[in-house]
């Protein structure tokens, strides 16, 4: 996984449509993303 940009269009796990996600919070390697639809998803940053 490449370094994450500040925003990325990804498939939303909540409504299964493509949404623009912005980084909302970073806690260690846990990154919380929030979309414009106020949907959130958490990913684990595993490094490049
Ligand atoms: Zn969504």
mmCIF file of the protein (N, C-alpha, C, O) and its ligand, coordinates in Angstrom:
data_MODEL
# 
_entry.id   MODEL 
# 
loop_
_entity.id 
_entity.type 
_entity.pdbx_number_of_molecules 
1 polymer     1 
2 non-polymer 1 
# 
_entity_poly.entity_id                      1 
_entity_poly.type                           'polypeptide(L)' 
_entity_poly.nstd_linkage                   no 
_entity_poly.nstd_monomer                   no 
_entity_poly.pdbx_seq_one_letter_code       
;(UNK)(UNK)(UNK)(UNK)(UNK)(UNK)(UNK)(UNK)(UNK)(UNK)(UNK)(UNK)(UNK)(UNK)(UNK)(UNK)
(UNK)(UNK)(UNK)(UNK)(UNK)(UNK)(UNK)(UNK)(UNK)(UNK)(UNK)(UNK)(UNK)(UNK)(UNK)(UNK)
(UNK)(UNK)(UNK)(UNK)(UNK)(UNK)(UNK)(UNK)(UNK)(UNK)(UNK)(UNK)(UNK)(UNK)(UNK)(UNK)
;
_entity_poly.pdbx_seq_one_letter_code_can   XXXXXXXXXXXXXXXXXXXXXXXXXXXXXXXXXXXXXXXXXXXXXXXX 
_entity_poly.pdbx_strand_id                 A 
# 
loop_
_entity_poly_seq.entity_id 
_entity_poly_seq.num 
_entity_poly_seq.mon_id 
_entity_poly_seq.hetero 
1 1  UNK n 
1 2  UNK n 
1 3  UNK n 
1 4  UNK n 
1 5  UNK n 
1 6  UNK n 
1 7  UNK n 
1 8  UNK n 
1 9  UNK n 
1 10 UNK n 
1 11 UNK n 
1 12 UNK n 
1 13 UNK n 
1 14 UNK n 
1 15 UNK n 
1 16 UNK n 
1 17 UNK n 
1 18 UNK n 
1 19 UNK n 
1 20 UNK n 
1 21 UNK n 
1 22 UNK n 
1 23 UNK n 
1 24 UNK n 
1 25 UNK n 
1 26 UNK n 
1 27 UNK n 
1 28 UNK n 
1 29 UNK n 
1 30 UNK n 
1 31 UNK n 
1 32 UNK n 
1 33 UNK n 
1 34 UNK n 
1 35 UNK n 
1 36 UNK n 
1 37 UNK n 
1 38 UNK n 
1 39 UNK n 
1 40 UNK n 
1 41 UNK n 
1 42 UNK n 
1 43 UNK n 
1 44 UNK n 
1 45 UNK n 
1 46 UNK n 
1 47 UNK n 
1 48 UNK n 
# 
loop_
_struct_asym.id 
_struct_asym.entity_id 
A 1 
B 2 
# 
loop_
_chem_comp.id 
_chem_comp.type 
_chem_comp.mon_nstd_flag 
UNK 'L-peptide linking' . 
ZN  non-polymer         . 
# 
_pdbx_entity_nonpoly.entity_id   2 
_pdbx_entity_nonpoly.name        ? 
_pdbx_entity_nonpoly.comp_id     ZN 
# 
_pdbx_nonpoly_scheme.asym_id         B 
_pdbx_nonpoly_scheme.entity_id       2 
_pdbx_nonpoly_scheme.mon_id          ZN 
_pdbx_nonpoly_scheme.ndb_seq_num     1 
_pdbx_nonpoly_scheme.pdb_seq_num     101 
_pdbx_nonpoly_scheme.auth_seq_num    101 
_pdbx_nonpoly_scheme.pdb_mon_id      ZN 
_pdbx_nonpoly_scheme.auth_mon_id     ZN 
_pdbx_nonpoly_scheme.pdb_strand_id   A 
_pdbx_nonpoly_scheme.pdb_ins_code    . 
# 
loop_
_atom_site.group_PDB 
_atom_site.id 
_atom_site.type_symbol 
_atom_site.label_atom_id 
_atom_site.label_alt_id 
_atom_site.label_comp_id 
_atom_site.label_asym_id 
_atom_site.label_entity_id 
_atom_site.label_seq_id 
_atom_site.pdbx_PDB_ins_code 
_atom_site.Cartn_x 
_atom_site.Cartn_y 
_atom_site.Cartn_z 
_atom_site.occupancy 
_atom_site.B_iso_or_equiv 
_atom_site.pdbx_formal_charge 
_atom_site.auth_seq_id 
_atom_site.auth_comp_id 
_atom_site.auth_asym_id 
_atom_site.auth_atom_id 
_atom_site.pdbx_PDB_model_num 
ATOM   1   N  N  . UNK A 1 1  ? 0.851   -1.203 0.000  1.00 0.00 ? 1   UNK A N  1 
ATOM   2   C  CA . UNK A 1 1  ? 0.000   0.000  0.000  1.00 0.00 ? 1   UNK A CA 1 
ATOM   3   C  C  . UNK A 1 1  ? 0.880   1.243  0.000  1.00 0.00 ? 1   UNK A C  1 
ATOM   4   O  O  . UNK A 1 1  ? 1.813   1.374  0.791  1.00 0.00 ? 1   UNK A O  1 
ATOM   5   N  N  . UNK A 1 2  ? 0.562   2.115  -0.878 1.00 0.00 ? 2   UNK A N  1 
ATOM   6   C  CA . UNK A 1 2  ? 1.328   3.354  -0.984 1.00 0.00 ? 2   UNK A CA 1 
ATOM   7   C  C  . UNK A 1 2  ? 0.953   4.292  0.157  1.00 0.00 ? 2   UNK A C  1 
ATOM   8   O  O  . UNK A 1 2  ? -0.030  4.064  0.862  1.00 0.00 ? 2   UNK A O  1 
ATOM   9   N  N  . UNK A 1 3  ? 1.724   5.322  0.328  1.00 0.00 ? 3   UNK A N  1 
ATOM   10  C  CA . UNK A 1 3  ? 1.359   6.332  1.310  1.00 0.00 ? 3   UNK A CA 1 
ATOM   11  C  C  . UNK A 1 3  ? 0.003   6.913  0.939  1.00 0.00 ? 3   UNK A C  1 
ATOM   12  O  O  . UNK A 1 3  ? -0.257  7.249  -0.216 1.00 0.00 ? 3   UNK A O  1 
ATOM   13  N  N  . UNK A 1 4  ? -0.858  7.024  1.954  1.00 0.00 ? 4   UNK A N  1 
ATOM   14  C  CA . UNK A 1 4  ? -2.205  7.490  1.675  1.00 0.00 ? 4   UNK A CA 1 
ATOM   15  C  C  . UNK A 1 4  ? -2.224  8.986  1.424  1.00 0.00 ? 4   UNK A C  1 
ATOM   16  O  O  . UNK A 1 4  ? -1.600  9.767  2.144  1.00 0.00 ? 4   UNK A O  1 
ATOM   17  N  N  . UNK A 1 5  ? -2.944  9.360  0.402  1.00 0.00 ? 5   UNK A N  1 
ATOM   18  C  CA . UNK A 1 5  ? -3.158  10.796 0.191  1.00 0.00 ? 5   UNK A CA 1 
ATOM   19  C  C  . UNK A 1 5  ? -4.147  11.306 1.232  1.00 0.00 ? 5   UNK A C  1 
ATOM   20  O  O  . UNK A 1 5  ? -4.696  10.517 2.001  1.00 0.00 ? 5   UNK A O  1 
ATOM   21  N  N  . UNK A 1 6  ? -4.371  12.565 1.265  1.00 0.00 ? 6   UNK A N  1 
ATOM   22  C  CA . UNK A 1 6  ? -5.299  13.127 2.240  1.00 0.00 ? 6   UNK A CA 1 
ATOM   23  C  C  . UNK A 1 6  ? -6.734  12.734 1.939  1.00 0.00 ? 6   UNK A C  1 
ATOM   24  O  O  . UNK A 1 6  ? -7.579  12.697 2.834  1.00 0.00 ? 6   UNK A O  1 
ATOM   25  N  N  . UNK A 1 7  ? -7.003  12.442 0.680  1.00 0.00 ? 7   UNK A N  1 
ATOM   26  C  CA . UNK A 1 7  ? -8.346  12.045 0.298  1.00 0.00 ? 7   UNK A CA 1 
ATOM   27  C  C  . UNK A 1 7  ? -8.257  10.991 -0.792 1.00 0.00 ? 7   UNK A C  1 
ATOM   28  O  O  . UNK A 1 7  ? -7.356  11.017 -1.629 1.00 0.00 ? 7   UNK A O  1 
ATOM   29  N  N  . UNK A 1 8  ? -9.209  10.060 -0.768 1.00 0.00 ? 8   UNK A N  1 
ATOM   30  C  CA . UNK A 1 8  ? -9.211  9.013  -1.776 1.00 0.00 ? 8   UNK A CA 1 
ATOM   31  C  C  . UNK A 1 8  ? -10.630 8.531  -2.022 1.00 0.00 ? 8   UNK A C  1 
ATOM   32  O  O  . UNK A 1 8  ? -11.441 8.446  -1.100 1.00 0.00 ? 8   UNK A O  1 
ATOM   33  N  N  . UNK A 1 9  ? -10.917 8.220  -3.270 1.00 0.00 ? 9   UNK A N  1 
ATOM   34  C  CA . UNK A 1 9  ? -12.221 7.650  -3.599 1.00 0.00 ? 9   UNK A CA 1 
ATOM   35  C  C  . UNK A 1 9  ? -12.115 6.143  -3.418 1.00 0.00 ? 9   UNK A C  1 
ATOM   36  O  O  . UNK A 1 9  ? -11.298 5.473  -4.050 1.00 0.00 ? 9   UNK A O  1 
ATOM   37  N  N  . UNK A 1 10 ? -12.971 5.628  -2.530 1.00 0.00 ? 10  UNK A N  1 
ATOM   38  C  CA . UNK A 1 10 ? -12.943 4.198  -2.257 1.00 0.00 ? 10  UNK A CA 1 
ATOM   39  C  C  . UNK A 1 10 ? -14.357 3.660  -2.165 1.00 0.00 ? 10  UNK A C  1 
ATOM   40  O  O  . UNK A 1 10 ? -15.327 4.405  -2.029 1.00 0.00 ? 10  UNK A O  1 
ATOM   41  N  N  . UNK A 1 11 ? -14.440 2.341  -2.242 1.00 0.00 ? 11  UNK A N  1 
ATOM   42  C  CA . UNK A 1 11 ? -15.745 1.687  -2.115 1.00 0.00 ? 11  UNK A CA 1 
ATOM   43  C  C  . UNK A 1 11 ? -16.156 1.700  -0.645 1.00 0.00 ? 11  UNK A C  1 
ATOM   44  O  O  . UNK A 1 11 ? -15.459 1.155  0.211  1.00 0.00 ? 11  UNK A O  1 
ATOM   45  N  N  . UNK A 1 12 ? -17.281 2.320  -0.368 1.00 0.00 ? 12  UNK A N  1 
ATOM   46  C  CA . UNK A 1 12 ? -17.750 2.443  1.004  1.00 0.00 ? 12  UNK A CA 1 
ATOM   47  C  C  . UNK A 1 12 ? -18.320 1.108  1.485  1.00 0.00 ? 12  UNK A C  1 
ATOM   48  O  O  . UNK A 1 12 ? -19.175 0.523  0.821  1.00 0.00 ? 12  UNK A O  1 
ATOM   49  N  N  . UNK A 1 13 ? -17.843 0.622  2.649  1.00 0.00 ? 13  UNK A N  1 
ATOM   50  C  CA . UNK A 1 13 ? -18.361 -0.644 3.182  1.00 0.00 ? 13  UNK A CA 1 
ATOM   51  C  C  . UNK A 1 13 ? -19.772 -0.502 3.743  1.00 0.00 ? 13  UNK A C  1 
ATOM   52  O  O  . UNK A 1 13 ? -20.450 -1.507 3.956  1.00 0.00 ? 13  UNK A O  1 
ATOM   53  N  N  . UNK A 1 14 ? -20.218 0.702  3.980  1.00 0.00 ? 14  UNK A N  1 
ATOM   54  C  CA . UNK A 1 14 ? -21.539 0.933  4.558  1.00 0.00 ? 14  UNK A CA 1 
ATOM   55  C  C  . UNK A 1 14 ? -22.634 0.900  3.512  1.00 0.00 ? 14  UNK A C  1 
ATOM   56  O  O  . UNK A 1 14 ? -23.662 0.250  3.704  1.00 0.00 ? 14  UNK A O  1 
ATOM   57  N  N  . UNK A 1 15 ? -22.422 1.598  2.406  1.00 0.00 ? 15  UNK A N  1 
ATOM   58  C  CA . UNK A 1 15 ? -23.480 1.680  1.405  1.00 0.00 ? 15  UNK A CA 1 
ATOM   59  C  C  . UNK A 1 15 ? -23.029 1.148  0.047  1.00 0.00 ? 15  UNK A C  1 
ATOM   60  O  O  . UNK A 1 15 ? -23.764 1.233  -0.937 1.00 0.00 ? 15  UNK A O  1 
ATOM   61  N  N  . UNK A 1 16 ? -21.827 0.605  0.001  1.00 0.00 ? 16  UNK A N  1 
ATOM   62  C  CA . UNK A 1 16 ? -21.321 -0.054 -1.200 1.00 0.00 ? 16  UNK A CA 1 
ATOM   63  C  C  . UNK A 1 16 ? -21.355 0.814  -2.447 1.00 0.00 ? 16  UNK A C  1 
ATOM   64  O  O  . UNK A 1 16 ? -21.626 0.338  -3.550 1.00 0.00 ? 16  UNK A O  1 
ATOM   65  N  N  . UNK A 1 17 ? -21.077 2.084  -2.252 1.00 0.00 ? 17  UNK A N  1 
ATOM   66  C  CA . UNK A 1 17 ? -20.919 2.950  -3.400 1.00 0.00 ? 17  UNK A CA 1 
ATOM   67  C  C  . UNK A 1 17 ? -19.590 3.688  -3.246 1.00 0.00 ? 17  UNK A C  1 
ATOM   68  O  O  . UNK A 1 17 ? -18.992 3.715  -2.171 1.00 0.00 ? 17  UNK A O  1 
ATOM   69  N  N  . UNK A 1 18 ? -19.157 4.274  -4.336 1.00 0.00 ? 18  UNK A N  1 
ATOM   70  C  CA . UNK A 1 18 ? -17.884 4.988  -4.276 1.00 0.00 ? 18  UNK A CA 1 
ATOM   71  C  C  . UNK A 1 18 ? -18.082 6.345  -3.632 1.00 0.00 ? 18  UNK A C  1 
ATOM   72  O  O  . UNK A 1 18 ? -18.946 7.125  -4.032 1.00 0.00 ? 18  UNK A O  1 
ATOM   73  N  N  . UNK A 1 19 ? -17.260 6.611  -2.623 1.00 0.00 ? 19  UNK A N  1 
ATOM   74  C  CA . UNK A 1 19 ? -17.341 7.884  -1.938 1.00 0.00 ? 19  UNK A CA 1 
ATOM   75  C  C  . UNK A 1 19 ? -15.940 8.446  -1.753 1.00 0.00 ? 19  UNK A C  1 
ATOM   76  O  O  . UNK A 1 19 ? -14.944 7.722  -1.760 1.00 0.00 ? 19  UNK A O  1 
ATOM   77  N  N  . UNK A 1 20 ? -15.902 9.751  -1.590 1.00 0.00 ? 20  UNK A N  1 
ATOM   78  C  CA . UNK A 1 20 ? -14.637 10.403 -1.326 1.00 0.00 ? 20  UNK A CA 1 
ATOM   79  C  C  . UNK A 1 20 ? -14.378 10.378 0.175  1.00 0.00 ? 20  UNK A C  1 
ATOM   80  O  O  . UNK A 1 20 ? -15.124 10.974 0.953  1.00 0.00 ? 20  UNK A O  1 
ATOM   81  N  N  . UNK A 1 21 ? -13.331 9.695  0.571  1.00 0.00 ? 21  UNK A N  1 
ATOM   82  C  CA . UNK A 1 21 ? -12.998 9.583  1.989  1.00 0.00 ? 21  UNK A CA 1 
ATOM   83  C  C  . UNK A 1 21 ? -11.840 10.505 2.336  1.00 0.00 ? 21  UNK A C  1 
ATOM   84  O  O  . UNK A 1 21 ? -10.869 10.636 1.591  1.00 0.00 ? 21  UNK A O  1 
ATOM   85  N  N  . UNK A 1 22 ? -11.979 11.127 3.476  1.00 0.00 ? 22  UNK A N  1 
ATOM   86  C  CA . UNK A 1 22 ? -10.932 11.987 3.991  1.00 0.00 ? 22  UNK A CA 1 
ATOM   87  C  C  . UNK A 1 22 ? -10.415 11.388 5.295  1.00 0.00 ? 22  UNK A C  1 
ATOM   88  O  O  . UNK A 1 22 ? -11.167 10.764 6.043  1.00 0.00 ? 22  UNK A O  1 
ATOM   89  N  N  . UNK A 1 23 ? -9.136  11.582 5.556  1.00 0.00 ? 23  UNK A N  1 
ATOM   90  C  CA . UNK A 1 23 ? -8.579  11.083 6.810  1.00 0.00 ? 23  UNK A CA 1 
ATOM   91  C  C  . UNK A 1 23 ? -9.161  11.889 7.964  1.00 0.00 ? 23  UNK A C  1 
ATOM   92  O  O  . UNK A 1 23 ? -9.050  13.114 8.008  1.00 0.00 ? 23  UNK A O  1 
ATOM   93  N  N  . UNK A 1 24 ? -9.781  11.175 8.893  1.00 0.00 ? 24  UNK A N  1 
ATOM   94  C  CA . UNK A 1 24 ? -10.438 11.828 10.024 1.00 0.00 ? 24  UNK A CA 1 
ATOM   95  C  C  . UNK A 1 24 ? -9.568  11.777 11.268 1.00 0.00 ? 24  UNK A C  1 
ATOM   96  O  O  . UNK A 1 24 ? -9.498  12.744 12.027 1.00 0.00 ? 24  UNK A O  1 
ATOM   97  N  N  . UNK A 1 25 ? -8.904  10.642 11.474 1.00 0.00 ? 25  UNK A N  1 
ATOM   98  C  CA . UNK A 1 25 ? -8.098  10.486 12.668 1.00 0.00 ? 25  UNK A CA 1 
ATOM   99  C  C  . UNK A 1 25 ? -7.034  9.426  12.429 1.00 0.00 ? 25  UNK A C  1 
ATOM   100 O  O  . UNK A 1 25 ? -7.270  8.440  11.730 1.00 0.00 ? 25  UNK A O  1 
ATOM   101 N  N  . UNK A 1 26 ? -5.881  9.633  13.004 1.00 0.00 ? 26  UNK A N  1 
ATOM   102 C  CA . UNK A 1 26 ? -4.800  8.658  12.910 1.00 0.00 ? 26  UNK A CA 1 
ATOM   103 C  C  . UNK A 1 26 ? -4.325  8.334  14.317 1.00 0.00 ? 26  UNK A C  1 
ATOM   104 O  O  . UNK A 1 26 ? -3.943  9.226  15.075 1.00 0.00 ? 26  UNK A O  1 
ATOM   105 N  N  . UNK A 1 27 ? -4.351  7.043  14.662 1.00 0.00 ? 27  UNK A N  1 
ATOM   106 C  CA . UNK A 1 27 ? -3.889  6.598  15.966 1.00 0.00 ? 27  UNK A CA 1 
ATOM   107 C  C  . UNK A 1 27 ? -2.918  5.450  15.752 1.00 0.00 ? 27  UNK A C  1 
ATOM   108 O  O  . UNK A 1 27 ? -3.315  4.292  15.622 1.00 0.00 ? 27  UNK A O  1 
ATOM   109 N  N  . UNK A 1 28 ? -1.657  5.789  15.718 1.00 0.00 ? 28  UNK A N  1 
ATOM   110 C  CA . UNK A 1 28 ? -0.656  4.771  15.408 1.00 0.00 ? 28  UNK A CA 1 
ATOM   111 C  C  . UNK A 1 28 ? -0.811  4.322  13.976 1.00 0.00 ? 28  UNK A C  1 
ATOM   112 O  O  . UNK A 1 28 ? -0.709  5.131  13.054 1.00 0.00 ? 28  UNK A O  1 
ATOM   113 N  N  . UNK A 1 29 ? -1.060  3.013  13.775 1.00 0.00 ? 29  UNK A N  1 
ATOM   114 C  CA . UNK A 1 29 ? -1.255  2.519  12.416 1.00 0.00 ? 29  UNK A CA 1 
ATOM   115 C  C  . UNK A 1 29 ? -2.734  2.357  12.096 1.00 0.00 ? 29  UNK A C  1 
ATOM   116 O  O  . UNK A 1 29 ? -3.093  1.825  11.046 1.00 0.00 ? 29  UNK A O  1 
ATOM   117 N  N  . UNK A 1 30 ? -3.590  2.816  13.002 1.00 0.00 ? 30  UNK A N  1 
ATOM   118 C  CA . UNK A 1 30 ? -5.033  2.781  12.748 1.00 0.00 ? 30  UNK A CA 1 
ATOM   119 C  C  . UNK A 1 30 ? -5.478  4.123  12.188 1.00 0.00 ? 30  UNK A C  1 
ATOM   120 O  O  . UNK A 1 30 ? -5.316  5.167  12.819 1.00 0.00 ? 30  UNK A O  1 
ATOM   121 N  N  . UNK A 1 31 ? -6.035  4.069  11.005 1.00 0.00 ? 31  UNK A N  1 
ATOM   122 C  CA . UNK A 1 31 ? -6.468  5.292  10.343 1.00 0.00 ? 31  UNK A CA 1 
ATOM   123 C  C  . UNK A 1 31 ? -7.984  5.257  10.175 1.00 0.00 ? 31  UNK A C  1 
ATOM   124 O  O  . UNK A 1 31 ? -8.540  4.308  9.621  1.00 0.00 ? 31  UNK A O  1 
ATOM   125 N  N  . UNK A 1 32 ? -8.636  6.300  10.661 1.00 0.00 ? 32  UNK A N  1 
ATOM   126 C  CA . UNK A 1 32 ? -10.078 6.420  10.497 1.00 0.00 ? 32  UNK A CA 1 
ATOM   127 C  C  . UNK A 1 32 ? -10.360 7.381  9.354  1.00 0.00 ? 32  UNK A C  1 
ATOM   128 O  O  . UNK A 1 32 ? -9.851  8.501  9.318  1.00 0.00 ? 32  UNK A O  1 
ATOM   129 N  N  . UNK A 1 33 ? -11.180 6.918  8.426  1.00 0.00 ? 33  UNK A N  1 
ATOM   130 C  CA . UNK A 1 33 ? -11.549 7.727  7.277  1.00 0.00 ? 33  UNK A CA 1 
ATOM   131 C  C  . UNK A 1 33 ? -13.018 8.085  7.370  1.00 0.00 ? 33  UNK A C  1 
ATOM   132 O  O  . UNK A 1 33 ? -13.838 7.285  7.819  1.00 0.00 ? 33  UNK A O  1 
ATOM   133 N  N  . UNK A 1 34 ? -13.342 9.288  6.944  1.00 0.00 ? 34  UNK A N  1 
ATOM   134 C  CA . UNK A 1 34 ? -14.736 9.713  6.957  1.00 0.00 ? 34  UNK A CA 1 
ATOM   135 C  C  . UNK A 1 34 ? -15.094 10.249 5.584  1.00 0.00 ? 34  UNK A C  1 
ATOM   136 O  O  . UNK A 1 34 ? -14.340 11.010 4.978  1.00 0.00 ? 34  UNK A O  1 
ATOM   137 N  N  . UNK A 1 35 ? -16.246 9.841  5.113  1.00 0.00 ? 35  UNK A N  1 
ATOM   138 C  CA . UNK A 1 35 ? -16.666 10.271 3.784  1.00 0.00 ? 35  UNK A CA 1 
ATOM   139 C  C  . UNK A 1 35 ? -17.572 11.486 3.872  1.00 0.00 ? 35  UNK A C  1 
ATOM   140 O  O  . UNK A 1 35 ? -17.961 11.917 4.958  1.00 0.00 ? 35  UNK A O  1 
ATOM   141 N  N  . UNK A 1 36 ? -17.894 12.016 2.731  1.00 0.00 ? 36  UNK A N  1 
ATOM   142 C  CA . UNK A 1 36 ? -18.779 13.174 2.676  1.00 0.00 ? 36  UNK A CA 1 
ATOM   143 C  C  . UNK A 1 36 ? -20.198 12.801 3.084  1.00 0.00 ? 36  UNK A C  1 
ATOM   144 O  O  . UNK A 1 36 ? -21.010 13.673 3.394  1.00 0.00 ? 36  UNK A O  1 
ATOM   145 N  N  . UNK A 1 37 ? -20.498 11.494 3.084  1.00 0.00 ? 37  UNK A N  1 
ATOM   146 C  CA . UNK A 1 37 ? -21.814 11.021 3.516  1.00 0.00 ? 37  UNK A CA 1 
ATOM   147 C  C  . UNK A 1 37 ? -21.814 10.713 5.006  1.00 0.00 ? 37  UNK A C  1 
ATOM   148 O  O  . UNK A 1 37 ? -22.773 10.148 5.532  1.00 0.00 ? 37  UNK A O  1 
ATOM   149 N  N  . UNK A 1 38 ? -20.733 11.088 5.685  1.00 0.00 ? 38  UNK A N  1 
ATOM   150 C  CA . UNK A 1 38 ? -20.590 10.832 7.121  1.00 0.00 ? 38  UNK A CA 1 
ATOM   151 C  C  . UNK A 1 38 ? -20.489 9.346  7.429  1.00 0.00 ? 38  UNK A C  1 
ATOM   152 O  O  . UNK A 1 38 ? -20.819 8.911  8.533  1.00 0.00 ? 38  UNK A O  1 
ATOM   153 N  N  . UNK A 1 39 ? -20.040 8.579  6.466  1.00 0.00 ? 39  UNK A N  1 
ATOM   154 C  CA . UNK A 1 39 ? -19.748 7.175  6.713  1.00 0.00 ? 39  UNK A CA 1 
ATOM   155 C  C  . UNK A 1 39 ? -18.277 7.056  7.066  1.00 0.00 ? 39  UNK A C  1 
ATOM   156 O  O  . UNK A 1 39 ? -17.435 7.777  6.532  1.00 0.00 ? 39  UNK A O  1 
ATOM   157 N  N  . UNK A 1 40 ? -17.983 6.143  7.966  1.00 0.00 ? 40  UNK A N  1 
ATOM   158 C  CA . UNK A 1 40 ? -16.593 5.985  8.380  1.00 0.00 ? 40  UNK A CA 1 
ATOM   159 C  C  . UNK A 1 40 ? -16.115 4.569  8.101  1.00 0.00 ? 40  UNK A C  1 
ATOM   160 O  O  . UNK A 1 40 ? -16.902 3.624  8.053  1.00 0.00 ? 40  UNK A O  1 
ATOM   161 N  N  . UNK A 1 41 ? -14.832 4.450  7.923  1.00 0.00 ? 41  UNK A N  1 
ATOM   162 C  CA . UNK A 1 41 ? -14.217 3.135  7.827  1.00 0.00 ? 41  UNK A CA 1 
ATOM   163 C  C  . UNK A 1 41 ? -12.840 3.217  8.450  1.00 0.00 ? 41  UNK A C  1 
ATOM   164 O  O  . UNK A 1 41 ? -12.191 4.262  8.408  1.00 0.00 ? 41  UNK A O  1 
ATOM   165 N  N  . UNK A 1 42 ? -12.398 2.118  9.024  1.00 0.00 ? 42  UNK A N  1 
ATOM   166 C  CA . UNK A 1 42 ? -11.084 2.081  9.643  1.00 0.00 ? 42  UNK A CA 1 
ATOM   167 C  C  . UNK A 1 42 ? -10.188 1.153  8.851  1.00 0.00 ? 42  UNK A C  1 
ATOM   168 O  O  . UNK A 1 42 ? -10.583 0.069  8.421  1.00 0.00 ? 42  UNK A O  1 
ATOM   169 N  N  . UNK A 1 43 ? -8.983  1.617  8.679  1.00 0.00 ? 43  UNK A N  1 
ATOM   170 C  CA . UNK A 1 43 ? -8.004  0.784  7.995  1.00 0.00 ? 43  UNK A CA 1 
ATOM   171 C  C  . UNK A 1 43 ? -6.744  0.726  8.861  1.00 0.00 ? 43  UNK A C  1 
ATOM   172 O  O  . UNK A 1 43 ? -6.510  1.592  9.704  1.00 0.00 ? 43  UNK A O  1 
ATOM   173 N  N  . UNK A 1 44 ? -5.962  -0.286 8.637  1.00 0.00 ? 44  UNK A N  1 
ATOM   174 C  CA . UNK A 1 44 ? -4.697  -0.408 9.322  1.00 0.00 ? 44  UNK A CA 1 
ATOM   175 C  C  . UNK A 1 44 ? -3.589  -0.125 8.321  1.00 0.00 ? 44  UNK A C  1 
ATOM   176 O  O  . UNK A 1 44 ? -3.481  -0.774 7.281  1.00 0.00 ? 44  UNK A O  1 
ATOM   177 N  N  . UNK A 1 45 ? -2.785  0.844  8.659  1.00 0.00 ? 45  UNK A N  1 
ATOM   178 C  CA . UNK A 1 45 ? -1.680  1.173  7.773  1.00 0.00 ? 45  UNK A CA 1 
ATOM   179 C  C  . UNK A 1 45 ? -0.557  0.180  7.996  1.00 0.00 ? 45  UNK A C  1 
ATOM   180 O  O  . UNK A 1 45 ? 0.000   0.079  9.089  1.00 0.00 ? 45  UNK A O  1 
ATOM   181 N  N  . UNK A 1 46 ? -0.235  -0.547 6.943  1.00 0.00 ? 46  UNK A N  1 
ATOM   182 C  CA . UNK A 1 46 ? 0.753   -1.602 7.084  1.00 0.00 ? 46  UNK A CA 1 
ATOM   183 C  C  . UNK A 1 46 ? 2.101   -1.213 6.521  1.00 0.00 ? 46  UNK A C  1 
ATOM   184 O  O  . UNK A 1 46 ? 3.023   -2.028 6.500  1.00 0.00 ? 46  UNK A O  1 
ATOM   185 N  N  . UNK A 1 47 ? 2.229   0.025  6.062  1.00 0.00 ? 47  UNK A N  1 
ATOM   186 C  CA . UNK A 1 47 ? 3.499   0.473  5.520  1.00 0.00 ? 47  UNK A CA 1 
ATOM   187 C  C  . UNK A 1 47 ? 3.604   0.158  4.040  1.00 0.00 ? 47  UNK A C  1 
ATOM   188 O  O  . UNK A 1 47 ? 2.830   -0.636 3.505  1.00 0.00 ? 47  UNK A O  1 
ATOM   189 N  N  . UNK A 1 48 ? 4.563   0.785  3.386  1.00 0.00 ? 48  UNK A N  1 
ATOM   190 C  CA . UNK A 1 48 ? 4.720   0.597  1.936  1.00 0.00 ? 48  UNK A CA 1 
ATOM   191 C  C  . UNK A 1 48 ? 5.198   -0.798 1.592  1.00 0.00 ? 48  UNK A C  1 
ATOM   192 O  O  . UNK A 1 48 ? 5.380   -1.115 0.417  1.00 0.00 ? 48  UNK A O  1 
HETATM 193 ZN ZN . ZN  B 2 .  ? -21.273 5.162  2.355  1.00 0.00 ? 101 ZN  A ZN 1 
# 
